[in-house]
Amino acid sequence: MINIIYLWTVLMKKNHEISKFLSSVVITSTLITIIERLDLNAAITYAMIIIVIKIIYKVYLKEIILGFFLIILIEMSLQLILFLIIGKFVYDETAMTIITELIILISIIIFSKINFSRNITFKNMDNNILIYFISTCSIYAIIFKIIWNYDEKIILNNLLITSVILSILVVSQILTYVYIVKVTKEKETLKVSNEYNSVIGEIVQEIKRRQHDFVNYKNTIRGIVEVVDEKDVKSAINSYMKDDDIYDNEINELIYINNIVVISILYRYIGKAKKYHINFKYDIQNNVLDDKLSYHEISNVLNNLLNNAFEEVMKEQCINKNIEIKIFAEKNTSHLIVKNQIANANDFNLNEMFKRGYSTKNADNRGYGLYNVQQIINSHKGYIKLKVEYGEIIFDIYFNNS
């Protein structure tokens, strides 16, 4: 049971939540013991495990079921293969079971440390695809369980062929799943790229427009020099150029960023900041998040954080309308920091902010943005540090690169 739940937490990127893991193991082990003593059906055991995981980890049911039955199949395959090998050297059934489970546990630990586990996800998949995998994996698992309960000798006497068949079934399902996930991610990336390409076109047009306006600026400055008293020329020119200079510099800096999504999002919010007289600053290092998050994930995270920041500083009660975003690498850590002034610190419950449905806006369709951000960051083994100080709320998202 430990191996099944641990492998599930690894695949679902929940293996850093030790307390939840231990709780789920203790509770499921207790329930399984009770169910076995009552001699109830194995289906009840599976149902109880799924319910316990659902309650403790608060994950969507379809994701739990798919992951659970896939893991049951993997566990069965590994057990059969290891029984086949270890059985040649160890003849005591209890010792063979213990050795098998230890080897599987070590294999899961190694698997959790390699990058391949990051490529497996059960989120954002089409419901029909999820239902297909759930039904396929559950049918395989149930059939083998029925055969084992009916007469385990059927499997034990044909251990080699059974191991091969089950392994082929598991590998084929995993490869099919990985391929579908890969295609889905490529479609998402293409969709995001197409969406933001139009914004890049706007930026290009903006730069061309300012090149065209340069002659007008030059003529205006020449006119100021000619008609304004010499002692007032400096202040007059500074006053004329101040507003446009700030905006132009912000636009100019965008061309040095090499991530199309980051450029596009910043461009939109620069325009919004100018419209609502918000002091919006950014400092972006290149190639910091590119190997951590996909285009779609970067878009989701940045838009949610910046949208919340702008909504907060646009409140009438917020006096200092300052927003700042930084993306940088420091030592072995990659950071994404978003901070903004807040109207009232008492409006924020830091312990609840990332829970599904939490919102300070009292609306039914709100409260999922920060929850989605946390799910994305957790799926890549990142961390979110949240604090309120000096009238600012600061989100520090970081990834350890070591």
N, C-alpha and C positions, 0 to 999 in steps of 0.2 A: 504493500500500500504506500509506503514511503516513496518508493521509486516512481510509482504512477503519479502521485501528487507532485513530486519534485520535478519530474519531466514536464508535467503540465505547466508548472510555474515558470520553467525555463522557456518553453515555447511561447508562453503568453507574456514573457518579460516581467514576471512578478517574483523572480527568485531573490530579489533584494529585500522583500518584505518578510523577514524571518519570523516575526511574531504571528503573522497570519498563517504562514506555512506550518509552524508548530501546532497552532490551534486546530487547523484543518486535519492534520495527521492524528492528533489525539482524539478529536471528535469522531472522525470517520472510523478509526480503529475500534473505538468503543461501540459505535453503532453496528459495525460489522460483526463484532463478537456477539452482541445481543441477537442480531439477525440469524447468525449461524446456530446459536443455541436454540432459537425458536424454529430452526429448520425451515426458514422461509426461502422463497425463490431468489435466484441470483439477480434477476431483474430488479428486485426491490433493493438489493445491495447497490447496484449501479445508480438507481434513482436517488437513493439517500446520499451517495457520494456527490452526485451532481448538485443536489439541493444544498448540501453543506458548502460546497465551493461557491455556489451562486450567492449564498448569504454572506460568507466571509469576504470574498473578493469583489462582490458587486459587479460582476461581468455579465454581458449579454448572454442569455441562455443558449442561443444558437452557437456562439463561440465556444462555450463550455462543452456542449455536447459533441461538436466536431472534434475539438482538441482531445476530449476524453476518449472517444472511441478510436481515434487515430493512435493514441498512446497505448490503449489496450492491445491493439494489433501489433504495435512495435514491441511491447513487452512480451507478448506471446511469441513473436518471431525470435527475439533474443533468447528467451528461455529455452525454446526448442533447439536452437542452434547450440547453445551452451550445454544443454543436457546431452546433446549428441557428442560433443567434444569431451566434456568433463566425465561423462559416463564411462569412458574408456579407462579412466584412472581412479575414479572414486566410485565406490559401490554402495556406500551408505546414503540413503535417500535424503535424510535430514542434512547431512554435510554437503551433499551436492546442491541442495536448495539454497543453503546459506552462501556457499561459494558463488553460485549463479547470481544471486541478488546483489552480492558485494561487487562482482564484476560489472553488473548493469549500473549500479550506483556510481562506480568510478567512471564508467563510460559517459554517464549523464553529466557528471561534474566537468569532464574534459570537454564535452560538447558545449556546455554553457560558457566555456572560456574562449571558444573560437568564434570567428565572425559569421560563420554560416548560420548560426542560430538567429542572427539579426535579420536574415532575409525571410524568415518565416513569420507570417502574420495572419491572423484570422479576422482582421478588421477591414472595413470598407470594401467588402466583396459583395457581388450581386447575390441576392437572396436565393435565387434558383441554383446558383453554383454551390452555395453553402448547403442547401437542402440535398443536392446530389451527393456531395461528399459525406454529409452526415448519414444519409441512408445507406450509402455504399459501405462505409467503414463500420456502421452499426450492424449491418447484415452479416459481413464477414465475421465480426467479433461474436455475434450471437450464434452463428452456425457452428463455429469452432467450440464455443462454450457448451452448446447442446450436445455435440459429439463427445466432448470430454465428460460431461455429466452422465451421458447414456452408457458409454463404455470407454474409459480412458485407454484401454489396451489397443483400441483401433488406432489411436494416435501414437502411442508408445511403441507399438510393434511396427509402425511405418514412420518412424521418427525422421528419417532422411528425406523421404519424399514429401512428408507433411511440412517440414522446415523449408524446403525449397519452394513449395507452392505458396505458403504463407508469406515468405520473404519476397517472392515475386509480386504478390498482391500488394504488399505494403510499399515496396519500392515504386511500383507503377503508380500507386495513388499519390505518393509524395512527389514524384517527378511531374505528374500531371498537374498537381496543385501548384508546385513551384513555377511551372510554365505559365499557368493561368495568371498567377500573381505577377509574374514578370511582364506579361502582355498588358495586364491592367495598369501597372505602374507606368509602362511606356506610353499608354494612351493618356494617362493623367498628366504626365510630363509634357506630351505634345499639346494637350488641351491648354495647360497653363502657359506654355511657350507662345501659342497662338494668341491667347488672351492678352499677354503682355507685349507682344510684338507691336500691337497698335499703339501702345503707350510709348514704346521706343520711337515709333514714327512721329508721335507728337513732340517728343524731346528734340528730334532732329529738326522738325519744323520750327520749334522754339528757338533753336540756335541760329537757324537761317534767318528768322525774323529779326533777331537781335543784331545779326551781321548787317542786315538791311538798315536797321535803325541807327547803326553806328554813325552814319553820315549825318543824320538828324541831330544826334547828340553833339557831334562836333560843331555843327552850325549853331546850335543853341548855346553852347559854351562860348563860342566866338562872339555871339550876340551879347551875352552877359558881360563879357570882358569889355565890349565896346560901350555899353550903356550904363553900367554900374560904376559907382565911384571906386577908385583903386583900393581904398581901405575896406570896402565891403565885398570885393570880388571873391575872396576866399570863402567867406561864409555863404555867399549866394550860390557858388558852385557846389559846395558841400551839401547845402540844403537840397539842391536840385538832384544830386546824384545819390543821396543817402538811401532812399527807399529802394530804388532800382538796383543799387549796388548790392544790397543785402540779398535780394532775391536772385540776382544774376549770379553771384558767387555760389549760392546754394545749388543752382542749376549746373553751373560749370563743374563743380566738384563731382557731380554724378557720373561724368564721362570716365572717371578714373576707377569706377566700380565695375568689376567684371561679371557680376551676377545679374542677369536680366530681370529676375523677379525682384531682387532688392532695389535695383534702379527704378523699376516701374512703381513699386509701392511708395518709395520715398518721393518720387516725382509727384504722385497724386497728393500725398500729405503735405508736401511743400506748398502746393497750390491752395490746399485747404487752410493751411496755417496763415498764408498771406491774406486770404479772404476774411478770416475771423480774427486777424491781428494776434496770432499766437506765436510765441517765440519757440520755434522748432529747430533743434540742432541735431546733427548726426555726425558720427565719426566711425567710418567703416573700413576695416582691414579686409583685404581680399583673401579668398581661399581658407576662411576660418570655419564656415559651416557647410561648405560644399560637399565634404565627404561624410557629414553627419546627417543632414536632412535633404530630402528630395525637394525639387521645385515646389511641388504641391504642399509639402509640409512647411517649407519656409514661408510660403504665401499664407497658409493657415495661421501659423504662429505670429508672424509680424502683423497681419491684418487684425487679428483679435486683440493683441496687446496695444497697438496704436489706436485702434478704434475706441477701446476703453479709455485710453489716455486722453484722446480728443474730447470724448463725451464728458469726461470729468472736468477738464480745464474750461470747457465752454459753459459750465454752470455759472450762473450769476454770482453765487457765493464765492467762487474761486477768484481770488484777487490777482495772484501772480500766475499768468498763463504760460508756464514753461513746460516743454516736453523735450526729452533728450534720449537718443538711442545710440548705443555703442555696440560694435561687433569687433572683437579683438581676441588675440591669443596671448596668454601670459604664462610663461614657463610651460607646463604640460597641460594647460587647461584652456579650452575655448569658451569664450563668454559672449552672451547676447544680453545686454542690459537695456531695459527701458524704464525710465523714471519720469514722473510728472508731478506737478503740484496737485494737491487735493483740496476740496472745499471744506471737508470735515472728517477728521480722522476717526470719529466715532461711527461713521457710516460703514467702516470696513471691519469685518470679522476675519482676521487672517487665518484662523483655524478652519474656516468654512469656505473660503473663496474658491477652492478648486473642486468642491463637491458639485456633482451634477445637479443643475437647477438653481444653484445659488446666484443671487443677483441683488444689487442695491437699487434696482429700478422698478421693482414691484410690477413685473409684467410676466404673463404666462409663457411667452415665447423667448424669454431671456434666460441667461444663466448657464449656457452650454459652452460659451467661448473659451473660458479659462479651463473648464473641464477637458475640452478637446485638446487644448495646448498641453495640459499635463499628460494626457494619454500619449500624445506624440513624443514628448520628451522622455517619458518613462520607457517607451518602446525602443528607444535608442540608448538606454542606460544613462540618461542625463539627469540633472538635478535642477530644482528650482528653489532659489533662496528668495524669500519675500520679507520685506520689512518696511515700516513706516517711520520716518524720522524727519525732523525739521520741516514739517508740512509737505513732505513728498512721500509717494509710494514708489518703491524700487523693486522691480522684477529682475533678478539675476539668474539667467539660465546658463548652465555651464556643463561641459563635458570633459571628463578626464581623458587625455590622449595617451597616457602611459600604458 
